[in-house]
Amino acid sequence: MVKAASDIRVVHYVAPTVWAWRPGRAAKMAGHVDQVLALFPFEPPYMEAAGMRCDFVGHPVVTDPQADLADVARFRLTHGLGESPMMLVLPGSRRSEVMRLSPVFGEVVRRLSQRRPDLRFVLPAAMPVAGLVQDMASDWPGRPIVLDPRDMPGDAAQGDAALGDAALQKRSAFAAADLALAASGTVSLELAAAGTPMVIAYDMNWISRQIIGRLLKVDTVTLVNLVSETRAVPEFIGKDCLPGPIVQALLKVLETPQEQARAMAVTMDRLGLGGEAPGIRAARAVLDGLGQDKRVVLN
């Protein structure tokens, strides 16, 4: 290891999720790492308790570009949404999770279509699962719109800023939505950055349920809840990932999104929105921790 073989200062960018499970990883890291750069404000105490310096530098989501009102209006016009309320359906970016969640999410869409015939559904598909998402939603009610990055011309699917490209379409969809049903993950922060209320749902295979259930150290896995220190975002994980309760939660959030709006604003503020860019903060933290006669390695 670098640290064992020399006096080079080792900095690890992005703390492991020791606050969620496997806290012993921090102690193991301490023998190899001098400083950790954390994305979340609640992470430093865990790293510092193991003997490492840890600096919260902010999360890159706060620097992500957001769609403006013109983008939203263009998106709604292009897809014929008019003034209809709109819900994002985000079943994940990995084939296994899309396959596992699609029956539940599809049933949620079916029940919501019956309860709210005016509600429109939009699925921004990730490139690796775009075909699967298209097939999955083909027999859903409610005229779901799948945003397929494979349809973007030239390099647009890679995220160019040209009108109509995948990145802009996704940003516009997030900003235009009144509500989202999403798989658990960092997408909750993207939704919070866009100000879109959400319900989180996720399931895994039986063995993973048992293992993770025994190791998990927190009562919520949704990052907005953790950062805001609220439980404003309803989540349905594992055995609780059932259409009925999810539908009820979505309808409630759609009618009364105010609590979530406050939690999302707190989350973005605590992650550094409006402040110095996380990359700059990270560089300052590295320089501050760097000894005069030591070099630095970023891990």
C-alpha positions in Angstrom: 0.0 0.0 0.0 1.1 3.6 -0.7 0.9 4.7 2.9 2.9 1.7 4.2 5.6 2.1 1.7 6.2 5.9 1.9 5.3 9.1 3.6 2.9 10.1 0.9 -0.3 11.6 2.3 -3.4 9.5 1.1 -6.7 11.2 0.6 -9.9 9.3 -0.1 -12.6 11.2 -2.0 -16.1 10.0 -1.1 -16.6 8.3 2.3 -17.9 4.7 2.4 -21.4 4.3 3.7 -20.3 3.3 7.2 -23.2 5.2 8.7 -25.6 2.8 6.9 -23.9 -0.6 7.3 -20.5 -2.3 7.9 -19.0 0.4 10.2 -15.9 -1.6 10.6 -14.7 -0.4 7.2 -13.8 2.9 8.7 -11.3 1.3 11.1 -9.8 -0.7 8.3 -9.4 2.4 6.2 -7.6 4.3 9.0 -4.5 2.2 8.5 -4.2 3.3 4.9 -5.8 6.7 4.6 -4.9 10.1 6.2 -7.9 12.2 5.1 -11.4 11.5 3.8 -13.4 14.0 1.7 -17.1 13.5 2.5 -20.2 14.3 0.3 -22.6 14.4 3.2 -22.5 16.6 6.3 -23.2 13.7 8.7 -20.2 11.6 7.6 -17.2 13.3 9.3 -17.9 12.0 12.9 -17.8 8.4 11.7 -14.5 8.8 9.9 -12.9 10.9 12.7 -13.9 8.4 15.3 -11.8 5.9 13.4 -8.8 8.2 13.5 -8.9 9.9 10.1 -9.3 13.5 9.3 -12.6 14.0 7.4 -13.8 17.2 5.6 -17.3 17.7 4.3 -16.9 19.2 0.9 -20.4 19.2 -0.5 -22.2 17.0 -3.0 -21.8 17.4 -6.8 -25.6 17.4 -7.2 -25.7 21.0 -6.2 -23.7 22.0 -9.3 -25.9 20.0 -11.7 -27.7 22.3 -14.3 -31.4 22.6 -13.8 -34.1 23.2 -16.4 -35.7 26.6 -16.6 -39.3 27.6 -17.2 -38.8 27.7 -20.9 -37.3 24.2 -20.9 -40.3 22.9 -18.9 -42.8 24.6 -21.2 -41.1 23.2 -24.3 -41.0 19.7 -22.8 -44.7 19.8 -22.0 -45.6 21.1 -25.4 -43.4 18.5 -27.2 -45.0 15.6 -25.4 -48.5 16.9 -25.5 -48.8 17.1 -21.7 -50.7 20.4 -21.6 -51.6 21.3 -18.0 -52.1 17.7 -16.9 -50.4 16.6 -13.6 -47.4 14.5 -14.4 -45.6 11.7 -12.5 -42.1 10.4 -13.2 -41.5 6.6 -12.9 -37.9 5.8 -12.3 -37.3 2.0 -11.9 -33.5 2.2 -11.8 -30.6 1.9 -14.2 -29.6 -1.7 -13.7 -31.4 -4.5 -15.5 -31.9 -6.6 -12.3 -33.6 -3.8 -10.4 -35.8 -2.8 -13.4 -36.9 -6.4 -13.8 -37.7 -6.7 -10.1 -39.5 -3.4 -9.7 -41.4 -3.3 -13.0 -44.3 -5.5 -11.8 -44.8 -3.3 -8.7 -44.4 0.0 -10.5 -46.7 -1.1 -13.3 -49.4 -2.0 -10.9 -49.0 1.3 -9.2 -49.4 3.1 -12.5 -52.5 1.0 -13.2 -54.2 1.9 -9.9 -53.2 5.5 -10.1 -54.7 5.7 -13.6 -58.0 4.5 -12.2 -57.9 7.0 -9.3 -56.5 9.9 -11.3 -57.3 9.6 -15.0 -55.8 13.0 -15.6 -52.3 11.9 -14.4 -49.7 11.4 -17.1 -46.6 9.2 -16.6 -43.1 9.8 -17.9 -40.2 7.3 -17.7 -36.7 8.8 -18.3 -34.9 5.6 -19.3 -31.2 5.1 -18.6 -29.2 4.0 -21.6 -28.3 0.4 -20.4 -32.0 -0.4 -19.8 -33.8 1.7 -22.3 -35.1 -1.2 -24.4 -36.2 -3.0 -21.3 -38.1 0.0 -20.0 -39.8 0.4 -23.4 -41.0 -3.2 -23.3 -42.0 -3.0 -19.7 -44.2 0.1 -20.1 -45.7 -0.9 -23.5 -48.8 -2.4 -21.9 -49.2 0.1 -19.0 -52.3 2.3 -18.9 -52.2 6.1 -18.9 -50.3 6.6 -22.1 -46.8 6.5 -20.5 -44.1 8.5 -22.3 -40.7 6.8 -22.3 -37.7 9.1 -22.8 -35.4 6.8 -24.7 -31.8 8.2 -25.1 -31.2 5.9 -28.0 -33.5 8.1 -30.0 -31.2 11.1 -29.7 -29.2 12.0 -32.8 -25.5 11.8 -33.0 -23.7 12.5 -29.7 -26.8 13.9 -28.1 -27.3 10.6 -26.2 -24.0 11.2 -24.5 -25.3 14.4 -22.9 -24.5 17.3 -25.2 -26.3 20.4 -24.3 -28.2 20.6 -27.7 -31.9 21.0 -27.6 -33.7 17.7 -27.4 -30.6 15.7 -26.1 -31.0 13.1 -23.4 -29.6 15.2 -20.5 -31.8 18.2 -21.3 -34.9 16.0 -21.7 -34.2 14.4 -18.3 -33.7 17.7 -16.6 -36.8 19.1 -18.2 -38.8 16.1 -17.2 -37.6 16.3 -13.6 -38.5 20.0 -13.4 -41.9 19.5 -15.1 -43.0 16.7 -12.9 -45.5 17.1 -10.0 -44.4 13.8 -8.4 -42.1 10.9 -8.8 -41.9 7.2 -7.9 -38.3 6.2 -7.9 -36.0 3.3 -7.0 -33.8 4.0 -4.0 -30.5 5.7 -4.7 -28.9 9.1 -5.5 -31.8 9.8 -7.8 -33.6 11.2 -4.7 -31.0 14.0 -4.6 -31.6 14.7 -8.3 -35.3 15.0 -7.6 -34.7 17.2 -4.6 -32.5 19.5 -6.7 -35.4 19.8 -9.2 -37.9 20.3 -6.4 -39.9 17.3 -7.3 -41.8 15.5 -4.5 -41.2 11.7 -4.4 -41.9 8.3 -3.0 -39.1 5.8 -2.9 -39.5 2.1 -3.4 -37.1 -0.7 -3.8 -36.9 -4.5 -3.5 -34.2 -7.1 -3.6 -33.9 -10.9 -3.6 -34.7 -12.8 -0.5 -31.1 -13.4 0.5 -30.2 -9.8 0.1 -33.2 -8.8 2.2 -32.0 -11.0 5.1 -28.4 -9.8 5.0 -29.0 -6.1 4.5 -31.9 -6.2 7.0 -29.5 -7.5 9.7 -26.6 -5.1 8.9 -28.5 -1.9 8.3 -27.8 0.8 11.0 -30.4 3.4 9.9 -34.1 3.5 9.8 -34.3 5.2 6.3 -32.2 4.7 3.2 -33.4 7.8 1.4 -30.7 10.5 1.3 -33.2 13.4 1.5 -34.5 12.0 4.8 -31.0 11.5 6.1 -29.6 14.9 5.1 -32.7 16.9 6.2 -33.0 14.9 9.4 -36.7 14.3 8.6 -38.7 11.4 7.3 -40.6 13.5 4.9 -40.0 11.1 1.9 -42.1 7.9 2.2 -40.1 4.8 1.4 -41.2 1.2 0.8 -38.2 -1.2 1.0 -38.0 -4.9 0.7 -41.2 -6.7 2.0 -42.9 -3.3 2.2 -42.5 -2.6 -1.6 -46.2 -3.2 -2.3 -48.5 -1.4 -4.8 -51.3 -0.5 -2.4 -49.3 1.4 0.2 -47.2 3.1 -2.5 -50.3 4.3 -4.3 -51.7 5.8 -1.1 -48.4 7.6 -0.3 -48.2 9.0 -3.8 -51.7 10.4 -3.7 -51.0 12.0 -0.3 -47.8 13.5 -1.5 -49.4 14.8 -4.6 -52.1 16.6 -2.6 -49.9 17.9 0.2 -46.2 18.2 -1.0 -45.3 21.1 1.4 -43.5 19.0 4.0 -41.3 17.4 1.4 -40.7 20.8 -0.3 -39.2 22.0 3.0 -37.1 18.9 3.5 -35.8 19.1 -0.1 -34.8 22.8 0.4 -33.0 21.9 3.6 -31.2 19.0 1.9 -29.9 21.2 -0.9 -28.8 23.9 1.5 -26.9 21.4 3.6 -25.3 19.9 0.6 -23.8 23.2 -0.4 -26.2 24.8 -2.9 -25.3 28.4 -3.6 -21.8 28.0 -2.0 -18.4 27.2 -3.3 -18.3 24.3 -5.7 -17.6 20.9 -4.1 -14.5 20.4 -6.2 -13.0 23.7 -5.1 -13.9 22.9 -1.4 -12.2 19.5 -1.9 -9.1 21.0 -3.3 -8.9 23.5 -0.4 -9.3 20.6 2.1 -6.5 18.7 0.5 -4.2 21.6 0.6 -5.1 22.4 4.2 -4.3 18.8 5.2 -1.1 18.5 3.2 2.1 18.6 5.2 5.0 20.7 3.8 7.3 17.7 3.2 4.6 15.3 1.9 3.1 14.6 -1.4 -0.6 13.6 -1.8 -2.3 10.8 -3.5 -6.1 11.0 -4.3 -7.9 7.7 -4.0 
